[in-house]
Amino acid sequence: MIVQASGDMMKQYFIALILYLSLSINLIAQNNATQHTFNKYVDESHKEFSNYVVDFFSRVDNSISYWVKDTDNNETIENKTVSSVDEFFKDKKFIEDLESSFIRLRLGTTLQSKESIDFNYKIRAQIPLSRTKKSFQLFISDIEDNHIDTDVLALKKNTSTQVGVNYFAPIYKDIKSKYSIGISSLTPYTKARYSKDFKAKKWLIQPTQQFKYSFKSDWSEETNIYFDRALDERSLFRTTLHRSTQAHVDGFDYALSFSYYLTPSPKKGFSVSQLFWGNSKYSCEAHPEQYSGISNYATQFSWRQNIFRKWIAYEIQPIVSFHREYNYEPNYILQFNLDFYFGNIN
């Protein structure tokens, strides 16, 4: 009797173990299926919205093509020399020549040892009107009045939203011209930008000249010269020279930067930059007397990486700046940006 009872108990334990394993496997399978369904839903939602962005901009392009009479058969030639490094980091130089339809939302936080915490968001969108031979482009963007595409050169940043139309003129003697008309902070403005590419052995040189007239700040102009040297398929060394003037502002600004870019994979990128900024007649609250010379030294690191999906990326930028306004004492800065990109992604 004892042996029979023991055998029945073993059978019950065995049956319970099988039921437990079956339920556990089923639960794991359900969790995997739920995770797969959620990921699929996120991907499909992003694809659907991106297609909507591209289709909507295409319809706008189609409508405007009926209003604009286009008699020029020459298409604006895209800058074929822009490397994958520029495409990944999407700096100012890259954005100026970009013609793709997209919407980009950026959420950012800036921590500084010499300033208070700053939270910001920026949106940038543009509609290339391909049916009019890519001559016209609608855009909306939050632009910061800083120098050579870095946030550390100007401590006090003036941010404004710009809305307008770009016009790409036919290339004349290898000179690319872009004319803009728009509104910034409810103030109309016009802008002209000219650029030309040169190649000297293994160096690619691109000087750019920009003129801007605003009803609020009158005339301003700036010159940027980029010296690019591709070290290999994944890395780039860039030297940038900058000079600019503005009406009602004494002197002229000038800047110099040395940057190294590395993209070890299509989803990850690193850069380090050394920057110098100065003015021929500089003054600030801490030093009201006019000063000629370098007013800011800054070293900037940047790590950018796609997360979860290609259309989501984060960027971390630790910076140390030595500005005359703080008697050249170190200002430690940490910037964090989160980008959401809607549009065609390679």
C-alpha positions in Angstrom: 0.0 0.0 0.0 2.8 2.3 0.8 4.6 1.6 -2.5 1.3 2.2 -4.4 0.8 5.6 -2.6 4.3 6.6 -3.3 3.9 5.7 -7.0 0.7 7.8 -7.3 2.5 10.7 -5.6 5.4 10.6 -8.1 2.9 10.6 -11.0 1.2 13.7 -9.5 4.6 15.5 -9.1 5.5 14.5 -12.7 2.2 15.8 -14.1 2.6 19.1 -12.1 6.1 19.6 -13.4 4.9 19.1 -17.0 2.1 21.6 -16.4 4.5 24.1 -14.9 7.0 23.8 -17.7 4.2 24.1 -20.3 2.8 27.2 -18.7 6.3 28.8 -18.4 7.1 28.1 -22.0 3.7 29.5 -23.1 4.2 32.6 -21.0 7.7 33.2 -22.4 6.3 32.7 -25.9 3.5 35.2 -25.2 6.0 37.8 -23.9 8.2 37.4 -26.9 5.1 37.7 -29.2 4.0 40.8 -27.3 7.5 42.4 -27.6 7.6 41.5 -31.3 4.1 42.9 -31.8 5.1 46.2 -30.0 8.3 46.6 -32.0 6.4 45.9 -35.2 3.8 48.5 -34.2 6.4 51.1 -33.5 8.2 50.4 -36.8 4.9 50.5 -38.8 3.8 53.7 -37.1 7.1 55.5 -37.9 7.0 54.2 -41.5 3.4 55.3 -41.9 4.1 58.8 -40.5 7.3 59.2 -42.5 5.4 58.2 -45.7 2.8 60.8 -44.8 5.5 63.5 -44.4 7.1 62.6 -47.8 3.7 62.3 -49.5 2.4 65.5 -48.0 5.5 67.5 -49.0 5.2 65.9 -52.5 1.6 67.1 -52.8 2.7 70.6 -51.7 5.5 70.5 -54.3 3.0 69.4 -57.0 0.6 72.2 -56.1 3.3 74.9 -56.2 4.7 73.7 -59.4 1.5 74.9 -61.1 2.1 78.4 -59.7 5.7 78.7 -60.5 6.8 78.9 -64.2 10.0 77.0 -64.5 11.9 77.6 -67.8 15.3 76.4 -66.6 16.2 72.9 -67.6 19.4 72.8 -65.5 19.1 70.9 -62.2 20.9 71.8 -59.1 23.7 69.4 -58.7 24.0 67.8 -55.3 27.3 68.0 -53.6 28.7 64.6 -54.3 31.8 65.2 -52.2 29.8 65.2 -48.9 31.1 62.2 -47.0 29.1 59.7 -44.9 30.7 61.4 -41.9 28.9 64.7 -42.6 25.7 62.8 -43.4 25.8 61.1 -40.0 26.6 64.2 -37.9 24.4 66.5 -40.0 26.3 69.7 -39.2 25.7 73.2 -40.6 27.8 72.6 -43.7 25.8 69.5 -44.6 22.3 71.0 -43.8 23.0 74.0 -46.1 23.1 71.8 -49.2 20.5 69.2 -48.1 17.5 68.8 -50.4 15.6 65.9 -48.9 12.1 66.1 -47.3 12.2 65.6 -43.6 11.0 66.7 -40.2 13.5 66.6 -37.3 12.5 67.2 -33.7 15.4 67.8 -31.2 15.0 67.8 -27.4 18.0 69.2 -25.6 19.5 70.0 -22.1 22.5 72.1 -21.4 24.3 72.0 -18.0 27.0 74.6 -17.3 29.1 75.3 -14.2 28.9 79.1 -14.9 25.3 79.3 -16.0 21.9 77.8 -15.1 20.4 74.7 -16.7 18.9 75.2 -20.1 16.1 73.1 -21.6 15.2 73.5 -25.2 13.5 72.0 -28.2 14.0 72.6 -31.9 12.2 71.6 -35.0 13.5 71.7 -38.5 11.6 70.8 -41.7 12.0 71.4 -45.3 10.2 70.6 -48.6 12.3 70.3 -51.7 10.2 71.2 -54.7 11.5 68.6 -57.1 8.8 69.2 -59.7 10.3 72.6 -60.2 13.8 71.2 -61.0 14.7 71.3 -57.3 15.1 75.1 -57.7 12.8 75.9 -54.7 12.7 74.6 -51.2 10.3 75.5 -48.4 11.8 75.4 -44.9 11.1 75.9 -41.2 13.8 75.8 -38.6 14.9 77.0 -35.2 18.2 78.8 -35.9 20.8 79.8 -33.4 23.0 82.8 -34.2 26.3 81.0 -33.4 29.5 80.6 -35.3 30.8 77.7 -37.4 28.1 75.3 -36.1 29.0 75.0 -32.5 27.2 76.1 -29.4 30.2 76.9 -27.3 31.5 79.9 -29.3 28.8 82.2 -28.2 27.6 82.0 -24.6 24.6 84.2 -25.1 22.7 82.5 -27.9 19.8 84.2 -29.8 17.4 81.5 -30.9 14.7 82.3 -33.5 12.3 80.3 -35.7 12.7 80.9 -39.4 10.1 80.2 -42.1 10.7 80.8 -45.8 11.7 79.7 -49.3 15.1 78.8 -50.7 15.9 79.2 -54.4 18.8 77.4 -55.9 20.1 79.3 -58.9 21.7 77.5 -61.9 25.4 76.8 -61.3 27.5 79.5 -63.0 31.3 78.8 -63.4 31.1 76.1 -60.7 29.6 78.6 -58.2 26.5 77.4 -56.4 24.1 80.1 -55.4 21.2 79.9 -52.9 18.8 82.8 -52.3 16.4 82.8 -49.3 13.5 85.0 -48.3 11.6 84.4 -45.0 10.5 85.6 -41.6 12.4 85.3 -38.4 10.7 86.3 -35.1 8.1 88.1 -37.2 10.8 90.1 -39.0 11.2 89.7 -42.8 14.7 89.0 -44.1 16.5 88.0 -47.3 19.7 86.0 -47.6 22.2 85.0 -50.4 24.8 82.2 -50.1 27.5 81.4 -52.6 29.9 78.4 -52.5 32.5 76.7 -54.7 34.5 73.5 -54.4 38.2 73.1 -55.0 40.4 70.1 -54.8 44.1 70.3 -54.0 45.6 66.8 -54.0 43.9 65.0 -51.1 42.2 68.2 -49.7 38.7 69.3 -50.5 38.3 73.1 -50.0 35.0 74.8 -49.9 34.7 78.6 -49.4 31.3 80.0 -48.7 30.1 83.6 -48.5 26.7 84.7 -47.1 24.9 88.0 -47.1 21.8 88.7 -45.1 19.5 91.7 -44.7 17.0 91.9 -41.9 14.5 94.7 -41.2 15.5 94.3 -37.5 19.3 94.1 -37.6 20.1 95.5 -41.1 23.1 94.0 -42.9 25.3 91.1 -41.8 27.7 88.8 -43.7 29.9 85.9 -43.0 32.6 83.9 -44.6 33.4 80.2 -43.9 36.2 78.2 -45.5 36.3 74.4 -45.0 39.4 72.4 -45.5 38.5 68.7 -45.5 40.8 65.7 -45.6 39.4 62.2 -45.6 41.7 59.9 -43.7 39.8 56.8 -44.7 36.2 55.7 -45.4 35.2 56.3 -41.7 37.2 59.3 -40.6 37.6 62.9 -41.5 39.8 65.8 -40.5 38.4 69.4 -40.9 39.8 72.8 -40.4 37.3 75.7 -40.5 38.0 79.4 -40.8 35.2 81.9 -40.0 34.8 85.7 -40.3 31.7 87.8 -39.9 30.4 91.3 -39.5 27.1 92.9 -38.6 25.7 96.4 -38.8 25.7 98.4 -35.6 28.3 96.0 -34.0 31.9 97.2 -33.7 34.7 95.1 -35.2 34.4 91.7 -36.8 34.2 88.2 -35.4 36.7 85.5 -36.4 37.0 81.8 -35.4 39.2 78.8 -36.1 38.3 75.2 -35.4 40.1 71.8 -35.8 37.8 68.8 -35.8 38.3 65.1 -36.1 35.3 62.8 -37.0 35.1 59.0 -36.7 32.2 56.7 -37.5 33.2 53.2 -36.4 29.8 51.9 -37.5 26.7 53.3 -39.3 25.0 53.7 -36.0 27.8 55.3 -33.9 30.0 58.4 -34.4 32.6 60.3 -32.4 34.1 63.8 -32.8 36.6 66.0 -31.0 37.1 69.7 -31.8 39.4 72.5 -30.6 37.9 75.9 -31.2 39.1 79.5 -30.9 36.8 82.6 -31.1 37.7 86.2 -31.1 36.7 89.7 -32.2 38.7 92.8 -33.3 36.7 95.0 -30.9 35.2 92.7 -28.3 33.6 93.8 -25.1 31.3 92.2 -22.5 29.8 93.0 -19.1 32.8 91.7 -17.2 35.2 93.7 -19.4 33.4 96.7 -20.9 36.6 98.1 -22.5 37.1 97.1 -26.1 39.4 94.1 -26.5 41.1 92.7 -29.6 42.1 89.1 -29.5 40.9 85.6 -28.7 38.0 85.7 -26.3 37.1 82.0 -26.0 39.0 78.7 -26.1 36.9 75.6 -26.1 37.5 71.9 -26.4 34.4 69.8 -27.4 33.8 66.1 -27.5 30.7 64.5 -29.1 29.3 61.0 -29.1 26.3 60.3 -31.3 24.5 57.0 -31.6 21.2 55.6 -33.0 19.1 53.9 -30.4 16.2 51.4 -30.8 15.7 52.6 -34.4 17.6 54.5 -37.1 15.2 57.4 -36.7 16.1 58.0 -33.0 19.5 59.2 -32.0 21.1 60.7 -28.9 24.1 63.0 -28.7 26.3 63.7 -25.7 28.7 66.6 -25.8 31.1 67.3 -22.8 32.7 70.7 -23.3 35.2 72.8 -21.4 35.3 76.5 -22.3 37.6 79.3 -21.2 35.8 82.6 -21.9 37.0 86.1 -21.2 33.6 86.9 -19.7 34.6 84.5 -16.9 38.2 85.7 -16.7 39.2 82.6 -18.7 38.2 80.4 -15.8 36.9 76.9 -17.0 33.3 76.6 -17.7 32.3 73.0 -17.8 29.4 72.2 -20.1 27.4 69.1 -20.7 24.9 69.0 -23.6 22.5 66.2 -24.2 20.3 66.0 -27.3 17.7 63.5 -28.4 16.7 63.6 -32.1 13.6 62.2 -33.8 13.8 62.1 -37.6 10.8 61.5 -39.9 11.5 61.1 -43.6 13.5 58.7 -45.9 16.3 56.9 -44.1 18.9 54.9 -45.9 
